[in-house]
Amino acid sequence: MTDVLDLQDVTIRRGTTTILDRVTWTVREGERWVVLGRNGAGKTTMLQVASGRMHPTSGTADLLGARLGRVDVFELRPRIGLSSAVLADRIPGGESVRDVVLTAAYGVTGRWRESYEELDESRASDLLRAFGVEHLSERFFGTLSEGERKRVQIARSLMSDPELLLLDEPAAGLDLGGREELVAALSELASDPRSPVLVLVTHHVEEIPPGFTHLLLLRDGGVHAAGPIEQVLTPENLSGAFGVDLDVQEQSGRWVARART
């Protein structure tokens, strides 16, 4: 199988603070990964490296066969879909929902003078329909609910037909109904063999959609455990990653974690 993402001894430092500490992680074609860890574990920073938006202080990062530092990242980034709060904050509130998705074809936020083909318009509409928000096409992004924004962001992240899709806490801020709708949509995406390689970052095992195959546990900026989800998502590994005595069970294809009493 081809390596889509290959991090070798990746370290990120800011001053005297080490954010990622010698992370080695390989993602291959066809895999669907979940990244779990407590606040400050390094999850979002690692996704910034994986999306070509941050270079390692040391170590190597190969994305889609190209090494960071030796490739034009502006050519690489359109091949990687990204949905994150950091990116969402750069989307103008007065941008129409249709244009939020459409502008991803050029890798920009905010429509200016670029022109789009009918095929682009059609793909944007199809993606909005797939995530149940096509009826919001003419609304301003800034008027949407949190759940609606999340769906639009994921639709946008797929606009360029990426080979790798990175989702940074897409269920954060959603109520129970919104979370379950999103998990169902991501499960459907994971089960489609035409979908790109998926990496989902979350804090909660309850947000892991059925169909995801692998798990990376981070602790204090380093890899605590990684591999097939059934092997890695154990009470011992989860307790070690979160520093709490936890039990974890699978129920009808979904995972549940609780503190042991």
PAFIFI-997609 format. One record per residue (C-alpha): residue number from 0; residue in one letter; x, y, z. Coordinates in Angstrom, 2 decimals. Each point is the difference from the previous one (the first is absolute). Layout:
<sites>
+-----+-----+---------+---------+---------+
:   n : res :      xx :      yy :      zz :
+-----+-----+---------+---------+---------+
: NUM :   a :       X :       Y :       Z :
...
+-----+-----+---------+---------+---------+
</sites>
This chain:
<sites>
+-----+-----+---------+---------+---------+
:   n : res :      xx :      yy :      zz :
+-----+-----+---------+---------+---------+
:   0 :   m :    0.00 :    0.00 :    0.00 :
:   1 :   t :    1.12 :    3.55 :   -0.77 :
:   2 :   d :    0.90 :    2.36 :    2.85 :
:   3 :   v :   -2.24 :    3.07 :   -0.15 :
:   4 :   l :    1.47 :    1.61 :    3.12 :
:   5 :   d :    3.32 :   -0.90 :    1.57 :
:   6 :   l :    1.37 :    1.84 :    3.02 :
:   7 :   q :    3.39 :   -1.08 :    1.30 :
:   8 :   d :    1.30 :    1.33 :    3.33 :
:   9 :   v :   -1.94 :    3.25 :   -0.50 :
:  10 :   t :    0.67 :    2.55 :    2.73 :
:  11 :   i :   -1.55 :    3.45 :    0.32 :
:  12 :   r :    1.49 :    2.51 :    2.42 :
:  13 :   r :   -1.06 :    3.53 :    0.81 :
:  14 :   g :    2.72 :    1.64 :    2.06 :
:  15 :   t :    0.73 :   -2.37 :    2.86 :
:  16 :   t :   -3.34 :   -1.81 :   -0.33 :
:  17 :   t :   -0.22 :   -3.31 :   -1.85 :
:  18 :   i :   -3.46 :   -0.40 :   -1.56 :
:  19 :   l :    0.67 :   -3.21 :   -1.95 :
:  20 :   d :    2.72 :   -2.36 :    1.15 :
:  21 :   r :    1.51 :   -2.40 :   -2.59 :
:  22 :   v :   -3.34 :   -1.07 :   -1.49 :
:  23 :   t :    0.25 :   -2.90 :   -2.45 :
:  24 :   w :   -3.27 :   -0.85 :   -1.77 :
:  25 :   t :   -0.88 :   -1.51 :   -3.38 :
:  26 :   v :   -3.40 :    0.15 :   -1.72 :
:  27 :   r :   -0.62 :   -2.15 :   -3.09 :
:  28 :   e :   -2.53 :   -0.06 :   -2.81 :
:  29 :   g :   -3.43 :   -1.24 :    0.98 :
:  30 :   e :    0.44 :    0.66 :    3.73 :
:  31 :   r :   -2.30 :    2.10 :    2.19 :
:  32 :   w :    1.79 :    1.32 :    3.10 :
:  33 :   v :   -1.23 :    1.49 :    3.26 :
:  34 :   v :    2.40 :    2.11 :    2.07 :
:  35 :   l :   -0.85 :    0.15 :    3.71 :
:  36 :   g :    1.62 :    1.85 :    2.88 :
:  37 :   r :   -0.67 :    2.41 :    2.82 :
:  38 :   n :    0.28 :    3.79 :   -0.37 :
:  39 :   g :    3.59 :    1.00 :   -0.74 :
:  40 :   a :    1.00 :   -3.44 :   -1.28 :
:  41 :   g :    1.05 :    1.47 :   -3.37 :
:  42 :   k :   -2.92 :   -1.13 :   -2.20 :
:  43 :   t :   -0.67 :    3.29 :   -1.79 :
:  44 :   t :    3.71 :    0.73 :   -0.43 :
:  45 :   m :    0.50 :   -3.40 :   -1.61 :
:  46 :   l :   -2.83 :    0.71 :   -2.43 :
:  47 :   q :    1.65 :    3.29 :   -0.91 :
:  48 :   v :    3.08 :   -2.00 :   -0.99 :
:  49 :   a :   -2.11 :   -2.60 :   -1.82 :
:  50 :   s :   -1.73 :    2.73 :   -2.02 :
:  51 :   g :    3.26 :    1.67 :   -1.04 :
:  52 :   r :   -0.67 :    3.12 :    2.07 :
:  53 :   m :    2.81 :   -0.51 :    2.50 :
:  54 :   h :    3.54 :   -1.32 :   -0.48 :
:  55 :   p :    1.67 :   -2.23 :    2.60 :
:  56 :   t :    2.76 :    1.44 :    2.13 :
:  57 :   s :    1.73 :   -3.34 :   -0.56 :
:  58 :   g :   -0.90 :   -3.31 :   -1.62 :
:  59 :   t :   -1.67 :   -0.53 :   -3.37 :
:  60 :   a :   -3.58 :    0.27 :   -1.25 :
:  61 :   d :   -0.93 :   -1.60 :   -3.34 :
:  62 :   l :   -3.46 :    0.93 :   -1.24 :
:  63 :   l :   -1.38 :   -1.77 :   -3.09 :
:  64 :   g :    3.53 :   -0.99 :   -0.97 :
:  65 :   a :    1.45 :    3.51 :    0.38 :
:  66 :   r :    2.28 :    1.10 :    2.83 :
:  67 :   l :   -0.71 :    3.23 :    1.83 :
:  68 :   g :    2.86 :    2.39 :   -0.62 :
:  69 :   r :    0.61 :   -1.37 :   -3.50 :
:  70 :   v :   -3.41 :    0.62 :   -1.58 :
:  71 :   d :   -2.12 :    3.03 :   -0.91 :
:  72 :   v :   -2.64 :   -0.17 :    2.72 :
:  73 :   f :   -2.40 :    2.12 :   -2.08 :
:  74 :   e :   -0.11 :   -2.83 :   -2.53 :
:  75 :   l :   -0.25 :   -2.64 :    2.73 :
:  76 :   r :   -2.74 :    1.51 :    2.16 :
:  77 :   p :   -2.88 :   -0.29 :   -2.54 :
:  78 :   r :    0.59 :   -3.78 :    0.09 :
:  79 :   i :   -0.71 :    0.01 :    3.75 :
:  80 :   g :   -3.45 :    0.84 :    1.32 :
:  81 :   l :   -0.12 :    1.69 :    3.41 :
:  82 :   s :   -2.87 :    0.87 :    2.30 :
:  83 :   s :    1.04 :    1.80 :    3.18 :
:  84 :   a :   -1.02 :    2.83 :    2.30 :
:  85 :   v :    3.16 :    1.89 :   -0.98 :
:  86 :   l :   -1.01 :   -0.09 :   -3.66 :
:  87 :   a :   -3.65 :    0.81 :    0.76 :
:  88 :   d :    1.06 :    3.18 :    1.81 :
:  89 :   r :    1.53 :    1.25 :   -3.28 :
:  90 :   i :   -3.23 :   -0.41 :   -1.97 :
:  91 :   p :   -1.77 :    3.39 :   -0.39 :
:  92 :   g :   -3.34 :    0.04 :    1.80 :
:  93 :   g :   -1.55 :    1.79 :   -2.99 :
:  94 :   e :    0.98 :   -2.72 :   -2.46 :
:  95 :   s :   -2.86 :   -2.04 :   -1.44 :
:  96 :   v :   -0.03 :   -3.68 :    0.90 :
:  97 :   r :    0.32 :   -0.92 :   -3.68 :
:  98 :   d :    3.11 :    2.16 :   -0.37 :
:  99 :   v :    1.52 :   -1.37 :    3.23 :
: 100 :   v :    0.03 :   -3.42 :   -1.67 :
: 101 :   l :    0.76 :    1.22 :   -3.51 :
: 102 :   t :    3.10 :    2.01 :    0.92 :
: 103 :   a :    1.70 :   -3.16 :    1.28 :
: 104 :   a :    0.58 :   -0.88 :   -3.66 :
: 105 :   y :    2.64 :    2.77 :    0.02 :
: 106 :   g :    1.09 :   -0.60 :    3.58 :
: 107 :   v :   -1.16 :    3.46 :    1.12 :
: 108 :   t :   -2.49 :    1.36 :    2.52 :
: 109 :   g :   -2.07 :    2.87 :   -1.33 :
: 110 :   r :   -1.07 :    0.33 :   -3.60 :
: 111 :   w :    1.76 :    2.69 :   -2.01 :
: 112 :   r :    0.46 :    0.08 :   -3.77 :
: 113 :   e :    0.62 :   -3.66 :   -0.68 :
: 114 :   s :   -2.35 :   -1.74 :   -2.44 :
: 115 :   y :   -1.54 :   -3.46 :    0.33 :
: 116 :   e :   -1.18 :   -2.52 :   -2.54 :
: 117 :   e :   -3.44 :   -1.58 :   -0.05 :
: 118 :   l :    1.62 :   -3.22 :    1.25 :
: 119 :   d :    1.23 :    1.85 :    3.12 :
: 120 :   e :   -3.46 :    1.43 :    0.65 :
: 121 :   s :   -1.54 :   -3.45 :   -0.39 :
: 122 :   r :    2.50 :   -1.65 :    2.35 :
: 123 :   a :   -0.58 :    2.66 :    2.69 :
: 124 :   s :   -3.74 :   -0.59 :   -0.20 :
: 125 :   d :    0.44 :   -3.79 :    0.15 :
: 126 :   l :    2.18 :    0.26 :    3.11 :
: 127 :   l :   -2.40 :    2.35 :    1.77 :
: 128 :   r :   -2.82 :   -2.42 :   -0.84 :
: 129 :   a :    1.99 :   -2.98 :    1.27 :
: 130 :   f :    0.39 :    1.65 :    3.41 :
: 131 :   g :   -3.58 :    1.25 :    0.17 :
: 132 :   v :    0.67 :    3.73 :   -0.31 :
: 133 :   e :   -0.76 :    0.78 :   -3.65 :
: 134 :   h :   -3.06 :    1.99 :    1.10 :
: 135 :   l :    2.40 :    2.41 :    1.72 :
: 136 :   s :    1.97 :    0.78 :   -3.19 :
: 137 :   e :   -0.93 :    3.69 :   -0.10 :
: 138 :   r :    0.28 :    0.61 :    3.74 :
: 139 :   f :    2.99 :    1.84 :    1.45 :
: 140 :   f :    2.45 :   -2.29 :    1.76 :
: 141 :   g :   -0.06 :    2.24 :    3.08 :
: 142 :   t :   -3.74 :   -0.58 :    0.51 :
: 143 :   l :    0.24 :   -3.78 :    0.25 :
: 144 :   s :   -0.31 :   -2.08 :    3.13 :
: 145 :   e :    3.09 :   -1.85 :    1.24 :
: 146 :   g :   -1.28 :   -3.29 :   -1.40 :
: 147 :   e :   -0.72 :    1.54 :   -3.39 :
: 148 :   r :    3.47 :    1.55 :   -0.11 :
: 149 :   k :    1.62 :   -3.36 :    0.71 :
: 150 :   r :   -1.84 :   -1.62 :   -2.90 :
: 151 :   v :    0.90 :    2.81 :   -2.37 :
: 152 :   q :    3.66 :   -0.22 :    1.06 :
: 153 :   i :    0.12 :   -3.74 :   -0.75 :
: 154 :   a :   -1.66 :    0.58 :   -3.37 :
: 155 :   r :    2.63 :    2.66 :   -0.69 :
: 156 :   s :    2.83 :   -2.33 :    1.00 :
: 157 :   l :   -1.12 :   -2.46 :   -2.70 :
: 158 :   m :   -0.36 :    2.58 :   -2.77 :
: 159 :   s :    3.44 :   -0.55 :   -1.52 :
: 160 :   d :   -0.49 :   -3.80 :   -0.03 :
: 161 :   p :    2.87 :   -0.44 :    2.48 :
: 162 :   e :    2.08 :   -3.13 :    0.45 :
: 163 :   l :    0.20 :    0.59 :    3.75 :
: 164 :   l :   -2.75 :    1.49 :    2.18 :
: 165 :   l :    0.81 :    1.37 :    3.47 :
: 166 :   l :   -2.85 :    0.79 :    2.40 :
: 167 :   d :    0.95 :    1.85 :    3.19 :
: 168 :   e :   -2.69 :   -0.51 :    2.65 :
: 169 :   p :   -2.95 :    0.37 :   -2.40 :
: 170 :   a :   -2.52 :   -0.81 :    2.77 :
: 171 :   a :    1.30 :    2.61 :    2.46 :
: 172 :   g :   -2.77 :    2.31 :    1.15 :
: 173 :   l :   -2.84 :   -2.10 :   -1.39 :
: 174 :   d :   -3.00 :   -1.12 :    2.01 :
: 175 :   l :   -0.84 :   -3.71 :    0.24 :
: 176 :   g :   -2.23 :    0.00 :   -3.08 :
: 177 :   g :    2.52 :    1.92 :   -2.08 :
: 178 :   r :    2.82 :   -2.29 :    1.12 :
: 179 :   e :   -1.91 :   -3.15 :   -0.92 :
: 180 :   e :   -0.92 :    1.36 :   -3.43 :
: 181 :   l :    3.65 :    0.87 :   -0.63 :
: 182 :   v :    1.25 :   -3.40 :    1.19 :
: 183 :   a :   -2.46 :   -1.70 :   -2.36 :
: 184 :   a :    1.19 :    2.16 :   -2.91 :
: 185 :   l :    3.66 :   -0.76 :    0.77 :
: 186 :   s :   -0.75 :   -3.71 :    0.31 :
: 187 :   e :   -1.56 :    0.06 :   -3.46 :
: 188 :   l :    3.05 :    1.84 :   -1.33 :
: 189 :   a :    2.34 :   -2.54 :    1.62 :
: 190 :   s :   -1.85 :   -2.94 :   -1.54 :
: 191 :   d :    0.25 :    1.39 :   -3.54 :
: 192 :   p :    3.09 :   -1.48 :   -1.74 :
: 193 :   r :    0.14 :    3.11 :   -2.21 :
: 194 :   s :    0.60 :    2.22 :    3.03 :
: 195 :   p :    3.47 :    1.35 :    0.72 :
: 196 :   v :    2.11 :   -1.24 :    2.87 :
: 197 :   l :   -1.62 :    1.42 :    3.16 :
: 198 :   v :    1.56 :    1.30 :    3.21 :
: 199 :   l :   -2.42 :    1.09 :    2.73 :
: 200 :   v :    1.18 :    1.81 :    3.14 :
: 201 :   t :   -2.23 :   -0.13 :    3.06 :
: 202 :   h :    0.03 :   -0.03 :    3.82 :
: 203 :   h :   -2.80 :   -2.52 :    0.38 :
: 204 :   v :   -0.25 :   -3.67 :   -0.94 :
: 205 :   e :   -3.77 :    0.47 :   -0.32 :
: 206 :   e :    0.67 :    2.12 :   -3.09 :
: 207 :   i :    1.84 :   -2.78 :   -1.88 :
: 208 :   p :   -2.17 :   -0.87 :   -3.03 :
: 209 :   p :   -0.48 :   -3.64 :   -0.99 :
: 210 :   g :    2.30 :   -0.87 :   -2.89 :
: 211 :   f :    3.16 :    1.60 :    1.38 :
: 212 :   t :    2.80 :   -2.54 :    0.01 :
: 213 :   h :    2.99 :    1.33 :    1.97 :
: 214 :   l :    0.73 :    2.00 :    3.13 :
: 215 :   l :    2.88 :    2.25 :    1.08 :
: 216 :   l :    0.16 :    0.90 :    3.69 :
: 217 :   l :    2.10 :    3.05 :    0.89 :
: 218 :   r :    1.29 :    0.91 :    3.44 :
: 219 :   d :    2.14 :    3.03 :    0.87 :
: 220 :   g :    0.95 :    0.55 :   -3.64 :
: 221 :   g :    1.10 :   -3.58 :   -0.63 :
: 222 :   v :   -1.52 :   -3.21 :   -1.35 :
: 223 :   h :   -1.50 :   -2.05 :    2.82 :
: 224 :   a :   -1.38 :   -2.78 :   -2.25 :
: 225 :   a :   -0.92 :   -0.47 :   -3.66 :
: 226 :   g :   -1.48 :   -2.71 :   -2.20 :
: 227 :   p :   -3.30 :   -1.74 :   -0.88 :
: 228 :   i :   -2.75 :    1.49 :    2.13 :
: 229 :   e :   -1.13 :   -3.29 :    1.54 :
: 230 :   q :    3.54 :   -0.65 :    1.25 :
: 231 :   v :    0.84 :    3.51 :    1.20 :
: 232 :   l :   -3.26 :    1.18 :    1.57 :
: 233 :   t :    0.39 :   -1.90 :    3.28 :
: 234 :   p :   -0.65 :    1.14 :    3.57 :
: 235 :   e :    3.73 :   -0.08 :    0.75 :
: 236 :   n :    1.02 :    2.10 :   -3.04 :
: 237 :   l :   -2.84 :    2.49 :    0.43 :
: 238 :   s :    0.66 :    0.38 :    3.73 :
: 239 :   g :    3.69 :    0.61 :   -0.68 :
: 240 :   a :   -0.72 :    2.62 :   -2.66 :
: 241 :   f :   -2.51 :    1.96 :    2.09 :
: 242 :   g :    1.48 :   -0.55 :    3.46 :
: 243 :   v :   -3.29 :   -1.31 :    1.38 :
: 244 :   d :   -1.05 :   -3.55 :    0.83 :
: 245 :   l :   -2.41 :   -0.70 :   -2.86 :
: 246 :   d :   -2.03 :   -2.89 :   -1.31 :
: 247 :   v :   -0.89 :   -0.18 :   -3.69 :
: 248 :   q :   -2.53 :   -2.16 :   -1.82 :
: 249 :   e :   -1.34 :   -0.42 :   -3.52 :
: 250 :   q :   -3.78 :    0.01 :   -0.33 :
: 251 :   s :   -1.70 :   -0.50 :   -3.37 :
: 252 :   g :    2.97 :    1.37 :   -1.90 :
: 253 :   r :    0.49 :    3.02 :    2.29 :
: 254 :   w :    2.50 :    0.47 :    2.80 :
: 255 :   v :   -0.77 :    1.14 :    3.55 :
: 256 :   a :    2.50 :    0.99 :    2.71 :
: 257 :   r :   -0.74 :    0.49 :    3.69 :
: 258 :   a :    2.06 :    0.60 :    3.11 :
: 259 :   r :    0.38 :   -3.07 :    2.16 :
: 260 :   t :   -1.53 :    0.28 :    3.45 :
+-----+-----+---------+---------+---------+
</sites>
